Amino acid sequence: MTTISNLGVGSGLDLSSLLDQLTTAEQAPLNAIKSRASSYQAKLSAYGTLQSMLGAFQGAAKQLADPAFFNSTTAASSNTSILSAAGSNTATSGSYAINVSMLAQSQSLVGAGQATQTAVLTTGTIHIDFGTITDQAAGTLDTNPKSPTYGTYSGATFSANSGSTGFDIQIDNTNNTLQGVRDAINKVNAGVTASIINDGSTSPYRLVLTSNATGATSSMRIQVNNEAGAGTSLSGLLAYDVNAGSAGQHLQQTTAAQNAQLTVNNIAVQSTSNTVTDAIQGVTLTLAQTGSSTVSVQRDTGTIQSGVQAFVTAYNNLQKAATSLSAYDPSTNTGSPLTGDTTLRIIQSQMRGLMNAPQAGSGASAITTLAQVGVTFQTDGTLQLDSSKLKNALNSNPTGVAALFGSTDGKTGYGNQINSLITTLTSSNGALTSATSGINQTLKDLSNQYTAQQDLINATIASYKTQFTQLDMIVAQMKNTSTYLTQQFSAMTSSSSSK
């Protein structure tokens, strides 16, 4: 049997174009499904935008729901070269006279000069404790740089910090040089930094040990145990124990460990650090040098106003998004993804109703509406903030403003109520979540319908193609038969004529 590789070749009929036209006609239902799916995808995207805007508004509302937010303070120093100050929401407004007489510092010890950094030292175990050096009645620290006992104590005692056991550094044949000792101490990372300086003398290399912590309790005691081997004495280089007098101090103290000392309104205060957090409640002082300054602490109305403005802006962004997503253009009869959407109307209605409902205040001075703090609705549904009115309310009744937005019970106040409403709307059973889930299910159903319809179309087109192939073959055979008969008749006619 004759076979046809391309439709219409055998018969001369335009069967390929006819099959293409039938295919296009059969696919019309698919286009309708894709159009519906595109519409639902646009709606799903619109719900995503709406949820994002709700989340931003919820964040702004939660900030205002915390009463501590309205206690924010600023602290300013009259002389920032002496100290700087930062307030928190636990600070109390007021003015504080401060005099810094001493800064906190860490102890620094320096060893005797060595000709090279790689000269061999004896081995042993370096043990370092932290504690306090206390001068006795006759105790003194030699602070004369020209004195042979410069940087050493006499008559002083060292007391290790309670519970401190110190730490050990092993010096063996792999690290028994000045450089090796430095690296071994730093590797332990136990609160001491070691370095080597070059003082330019004939024996210039000197080991420097500095406590990483400031304060009187950061002084060091250094002992060398189990010393052995040949070389420069490790203990002679590093041992430092004021309890043993000048003979036990082989390092010079160039900087003494000490606390910061200051007065706050003539009350003496000490701190182990130059960052002082407990001298004034809720205020952090950072000391820079000795001297006097006045610290003024007051309510941070700027931060509070920014928080309320963020609340207004977040609501307006939500409102503008809702308006855009539900807009309708009568000139083109074109709607937006959420035009006439029930879920959006519910959200807008509940939100507007909540924000228009007065809060339950107590007392004649209670603030119960947003308008009382300068937040009002405009004709387009957005909010506007009167900053002057808000500032006046914060100055005259800060507690009332805080109560308008939140409370410690987490229930009353616009901030708490908006947070609760949005949580409900976006919860697993909330209106927005349910609507989103419904669309996702519809899209899934449409996908299944598309697949099923595509399979049906493929089967139909395959059937058409089979029929057209058979038709093409039959017509081709008929044409071949016709040609053959015509040829035979012509031959017979020619033969009769020749006789």
C-alpha positions in Angstrom: 0.0 0.0 0.0 1.2 3.5 -0.8 2.3 5.5 2.2 2.1 9.3 2.6 5.0 11.0 4.5 3.3 14.5 4.4 -0.4 15.3 4.4 -1.7 16.4 1.0 1.4 15.2 -1.0 -0.4 12.2 -2.5 -3.8 13.7 -3.0 -2.8 17.3 -3.8 -5.3 18.5 -1.1 -4.3 21.2 1.4 -4.8 18.8 4.3 -2.0 20.2 6.5 -3.6 23.7 6.6 -7.0 22.1 7.3 -5.4 20.1 10.3 -3.8 23.3 11.6 -7.2 25.1 11.5 -8.9 22.3 13.3 -6.1 22.3 16.0 -6.5 26.0 16.6 -10.3 25.5 16.9 -9.9 22.6 19.3 -7.5 24.7 21.5 -10.0 27.5 22.2 -11.0 25.9 25.6 -7.3 26.0 26.6 -7.1 29.7 26.0 -10.1 30.2 28.1 -8.6 28.3 31.0 -5.3 30.2 30.7 -7.2 33.5 30.8 -9.0 32.5 34.0 -5.7 31.3 35.5 -4.0 34.6 34.7 -6.9 36.5 36.3 -6.6 34.4 39.5 -2.8 34.8 39.5 -3.2 38.5 39.4 -5.6 38.3 42.3 -3.2 36.1 44.3 -0.4 38.6 43.7 -2.7 41.4 44.9 -3.4 39.5 48.1 0.4 39.1 48.6 0.8 42.9 48.2 -2.1 43.5 50.7 -0.5 41.1 53.2 2.8 42.8 52.9 1.3 46.2 53.6 -0.7 44.7 56.5 2.6 43.4 58.0 4.3 46.8 57.7 1.3 48.5 59.4 1.3 45.8 62.1 5.0 46.4 62.8 4.4 50.1 63.3 1.4 49.5 65.5 3.3 47.0 67.7 6.0 49.6 68.3 3.5 52.1 69.6 1.8 49.3 71.6 4.8 49.1 74.0 4.4 51.7 76.8 8.2 51.8 77.2 8.5 53.3 73.7 6.9 56.5 75.1 9.5 56.6 77.8 12.4 57.1 75.4 14.8 59.7 76.5 17.8 61.6 75.2 20.9 62.4 77.3 23.2 65.2 76.3 26.6 66.2 77.7 27.5 69.9 78.0 31.2 68.9 77.4 31.6 66.0 75.0 35.4 66.1 75.2 35.0 64.9 78.9 32.1 62.4 78.4 29.2 61.5 76.2 25.8 60.3 77.3 23.0 58.1 75.9 19.6 57.7 77.4 17.1 54.8 77.5 13.5 54.3 78.2 14.3 53.7 81.9 16.0 57.1 82.4 14.4 59.9 84.4 14.4 63.4 83.1 16.7 65.7 85.0 20.1 67.5 85.1 23.2 65.9 86.6 26.5 67.6 87.4 29.4 65.2 86.8 33.1 65.5 87.7 35.5 62.9 86.4 38.7 62.7 88.5 40.2 59.5 87.2 39.7 57.3 84.1 39.6 53.5 84.3 42.7 51.8 82.9 44.3 48.4 82.5 47.7 47.4 83.9 50.7 47.3 81.6 54.0 45.6 82.5 57.3 45.7 80.5 60.3 43.4 80.8 64.0 44.1 80.7 65.6 44.7 77.3 67.0 41.7 75.3 69.7 41.9 72.6 67.7 39.7 70.2 64.1 38.4 69.9 65.3 34.8 69.3 67.8 34.3 72.2 67.1 30.9 73.9 65.2 31.1 77.3 64.8 28.5 79.9 61.6 26.4 79.8 58.8 26.3 82.3 55.1 27.1 83.0 54.0 30.7 83.2 51.0 31.1 85.5 49.0 34.4 85.4 46.4 35.5 88.0 44.2 38.5 88.0 43.4 40.5 91.2 43.9 43.7 93.1 47.2 45.3 94.2 46.7 47.1 97.6 49.2 49.5 99.1 49.8 49.0 102.8 50.5 51.8 105.2 54.1 52.1 104.0 53.4 50.8 100.5 54.6 52.9 97.6 54.9 52.7 93.9 58.1 54.2 92.5 57.0 56.5 89.7 60.3 58.1 89.0 61.5 57.0 85.5 65.1 57.8 86.5 65.0 55.6 89.5 66.5 52.0 89.4 63.3 50.7 91.0 61.0 52.6 88.7 57.6 50.8 88.2 58.0 48.6 91.3 56.0 48.5 94.5 57.2 48.2 98.1 55.0 47.1 100.9 52.1 46.3 98.7 50.0 43.1 98.5 48.3 41.2 95.7 44.9 39.6 96.3 43.6 37.3 93.6 40.0 37.8 92.5 37.5 35.5 94.2 37.0 32.3 92.3 39.8 33.1 89.9 42.3 30.2 89.2 44.4 32.0 86.6 45.8 30.3 83.5 48.9 28.5 82.5 51.2 28.9 79.4 53.6 26.1 78.6 57.0 27.2 77.4 59.1 24.3 75.9 61.9 23.9 73.4 59.5 24.9 70.6 58.8 28.4 71.9 61.5 29.3 74.4 62.4 32.7 72.8 61.0 36.2 73.4 58.9 35.8 70.2 57.8 32.3 71.3 56.6 33.6 74.7 54.7 36.4 73.1 52.9 34.1 70.7 52.2 31.5 73.4 50.6 34.1 75.6 48.4 35.5 72.8 47.4 32.1 71.6 45.9 31.2 75.0 43.7 34.3 74.6 43.0 34.5 78.4 42.8 38.2 79.0 46.4 39.3 78.4 47.9 40.8 75.2 51.7 40.3 74.7 53.8 42.4 72.4 57.5 43.3 71.8 58.7 46.8 71.5 62.1 48.1 70.3 63.3 51.0 72.5 66.4 51.7 70.4 68.9 50.8 73.1 71.7 48.3 72.8 69.3 45.7 74.3 66.2 47.1 72.6 63.7 44.2 72.6 61.3 44.4 75.5 58.2 42.2 76.2 55.1 44.1 77.1 52.1 42.5 78.8 48.8 44.4 79.0 45.6 43.2 80.7 42.7 43.3 78.3 40.3 44.5 81.1 40.3 47.9 82.8 39.7 48.4 86.5 41.5 47.9 89.8 40.8 44.1 89.7 42.7 43.6 86.4 46.2 43.7 88.0 48.4 40.7 87.2 50.5 38.3 89.2 52.9 36.3 87.1 54.8 33.2 88.4 57.1 30.8 86.6 57.0 27.1 87.7 59.1 24.1 86.8 61.8 26.2 85.3 64.5 24.1 83.5 67.2 24.1 80.8 69.9 26.5 79.8 69.4 30.1 78.5 68.2 33.4 79.8 66.1 32.8 82.9 62.3 32.8 82.1 61.5 33.7 85.7 64.1 36.5 85.7 62.4 37.9 82.6 58.7 37.5 83.5 58.1 36.9 87.2 56.0 39.6 88.8 54.6 39.2 92.4 54.3 42.4 94.5 53.9 40.1 97.6 57.6 39.2 97.2 58.6 42.8 97.3 60.9 44.5 94.8 62.9 41.2 94.4 59.8 39.5 93.0 59.1 42.2 90.5 61.1 41.5 87.3 58.7 43.5 85.2 58.1 47.2 85.5 54.6 48.5 85.8 54.2 51.4 83.4 50.4 51.7 83.8 48.6 50.8 87.0 45.2 49.1 86.9 42.6 51.5 88.3 38.9 52.2 88.4 37.3 55.3 86.9 36.4 57.8 89.7 33.7 60.4 89.3 31.0 62.3 91.2 27.4 62.6 90.2 25.7 65.5 91.9 28.6 65.3 94.5 28.0 61.5 95.1 31.2 59.5 94.6 31.0 56.8 92.0 33.6 54.2 90.9 33.5 52.0 87.8 35.9 49.3 86.5 35.2 50.6 83.0 35.0 54.0 81.3 31.6 53.0 80.1 29.5 53.7 83.2 26.0 52.3 83.1 24.9 52.5 86.7 25.7 55.9 87.9 22.5 57.5 86.5 19.5 55.2 86.0 18.9 54.5 82.4 21.9 56.6 81.2 25.1 55.3 79.8 28.2 57.6 80.3 31.3 57.1 78.2 34.2 58.8 79.8 36.9 60.3 77.6 39.1 62.4 80.0 39.0 64.0 83.4 37.0 67.2 83.9 33.5 68.4 84.5 30.3 68.2 82.5 26.6 68.5 82.9 24.3 65.8 81.6 20.7 66.7 80.7 18.1 63.9 80.4 14.8 64.6 78.8 11.9 62.8 77.0 12.8 61.9 73.4 9.8 63.4 71.7 11.5 63.2 68.3 11.7 59.4 68.4 8.1 59.2 69.6 6.9 61.5 66.8 8.8 59.5 64.3 7.1 56.3 65.6 3.6 57.9 65.2 4.5 59.2 61.7 5.7 55.7 60.8 2.3 54.4 62.0 0.5 57.0 59.8 2.7 56.3 56.8 2.2 52.5 57.0 -1.6 52.9 57.2 -1.5 55.3 54.2 0.6 52.8 52.2 -2.0 50.1 53.0 -4.9 52.4 52.0 -3.2 53.5 48.7 -2.5 49.9 47.9 -6.1 48.8 48.6 -7.4 51.7 46.4 -5.1 50.8 43.5 -5.8 47.1 43.7 -9.6 47.7 43.7 -9.8 50.6 41.2 -12.2 50.5 38.2 -11.8 52.5 34.9 -15.3 53.2 33.5 -13.9 54.6 30.3 -12.4 51.2 29.4 -14.7 49.0 31.6 -11.5 47.6 33.1 -11.3 46.5 36.7 -8.3 45.8 38.9 -7.4 42.4 40.5 -9.5 43.1 43.6 -12.3 45.2 42.2 -15.4 44.4 44.2 -13.5 41.8 46.3 -15.3 40.9 49.5 -12.2 40.1 51.5 -10.7 43.5 50.8 -14.0 45.2 51.8 -14.0 43.3 55.1 -10.5 44.2 55.9 -11.0 47.9 55.1 -14.3 48.0 57.1 -12.9 46.3 60.2 -9.7 48.5 60.2 -11.6 51.8 59.7 -14.2 50.8 62.3 -11.5 50.0 64.9 -9.6 53.2 64.3 -12.7 55.3 64.6 -13.9 53.7 67.8 -12.7 55.7 70.9 -10.6 54.0 73.5 -11.9 53.5 77.0 -10.0 56.1 79.0 -10.3 57.0 82.7 -10.2 60.5 84.2 -11.0 63.9 82.8 -7.6 64.1 81.1 -7.8 60.8 79.3 -6.9 60.7 75.6 -9.4 58.5 73.8 -9.2 59.3 70.1 -6.5 59.6 67.5 -7.7 63.1 66.6 -6.6 64.3 70.1 -3.0 63.5 69.3 -3.2 65.0 65.8 -4.0 61.9 63.7 -7.1 62.5 61.5 -8.7 60.8 58.5 -8.7 62.7 55.2 -11.5 62.6 52.5 -9.5 60.0 50.5 -9.3 57.6 53.4 -5.7 58.3 54.3 -4.4 59.6 57.7 -2.7 62.9 58.3 -0.5 63.8 61.3 -0.4 67.2 62.9 3.0 67.2 64.5 2.4 70.3 66.6 -0.7 68.8 68.2 1.1 65.5 68.9 4.0 67.4 70.5 1.7 69.4 72.7 -0.1 66.2 73.8 3.3 64.5 74.6 4.4 67.5 76.7 1.1 67.9 78.6 0.0 64.3 79.0 2.6 61.8 77.9 1.0 59.0 79.9 -2.3 59.6 78.2 -0.6 59.4 74.7 1.1 56.1 75.6 -2.2 54.6 76.9 -4.0 55.6 73.7 -1.7 53.2 71.7 -0.9 50.5 74.2 -0.7 49.0 77.6 1.2 46.3 79.4 -1.8 43.9 79.2 -1.4 43.7 75.5 -5.1 44.3 74.8 -6.1 48.0 75.1 -4.8 50.8 72.9 -4.9 51.2 69.1 -1.5 49.6 68.7 -2.5 46.4 70.5 -5.9 46.2 68.9 -4.6 46.7 65.4 -1.9 44.1 66.0 -4.6 41.7 67.2 -6.8 42.4 64.2 -4.1 41.8 61.6 -3.0 38.7 63.4 -6.5 37.4 63.1 -6.9 38.4 59.4 -3.6 36.6 58.5 -3.9 33.6 60.8 -4.5 30.1 59.4 -8.2 30.6 59.6 -8.2 34.3 58.9 -10.1 36.0 56.1 -7.0 36.8 54.0 -5.5 33.4 54.5 -8.7 31.7 53.6 -9.1 33.8 50.4 -5.5 33.1 49.4 -6.0 29.4 50.0 -9.2 29.4 47.9 -7.4 31.0 45.0 -4.5 28.5 45.2 -7.0 25.6 45.1 -8.8 27.2 42.1 -5.4 27.5 40.3 -4.7 23.9 41.1 -8.1 22.9 39.7 -7.5 25.0 36.5 -4.1 23.3 36.0 -5.8 19.9 36.2 -8.5 21.0 33.8 -5.9 22.3 31.4 -4.0 19.0 31.5 -7.1 17.0 30.9 -8.3 19.3 28.1 -4.9 19.1 26.5 -4.9 15.3 26.5 -8.4 15.3 24.9 -7.3 17.8 22.2 -4.2 15.7 21.5 -6.3 12.6 21.1 -8.8 14.4 18.8 -6.0 15.9 16.6 -4.4 12.5 16.4 -7.7 11.0 15.2 -8.1 13.8 12.6 -4.5 13.2 11.4 -5.2 9.4 11.0 -8.3 10.1 9.0 -6.6 12.7 6.8 -3.7 10.3 6.1 -6.2 7.6 5.0 -8.0 10.1 2.8 -4.8 11.3 1.3 -3.8 7.7 0.5 -7.2 6.8 -1.0 -7.3 9.9 -3.2 -3.7 9.2 -4.3 -4.6 5.6 -5.2 -7.7 6.9 -7.2 -5.5 9.4 -9.0 -3.0 6.6 -9.9 -5.8 4.4 -11.2 -7.3 7.2 -13.2 -4.0 7.9 -14.8 -3.4 4.2 -15.6 -6.9 3.9 -17.2 -6.4 7.0 -19.2 -3.1 5.7 -20.5 -4.7 2.4 -21.4 -7.6 4.0 -23.3 -5.2 6.2 -25.1 -3.1 3.2 -26.2 -6.2 1.3 -27.4 -7.3 4.3 -29.4 -4.0 4.8 -31.0 -3.9 1.1 -32.0 -7.3 1.1 -33.6 -6.5 4.2 -35.6 -3.4 2.6 -37.1 -5.4 -0.3 -38.4 
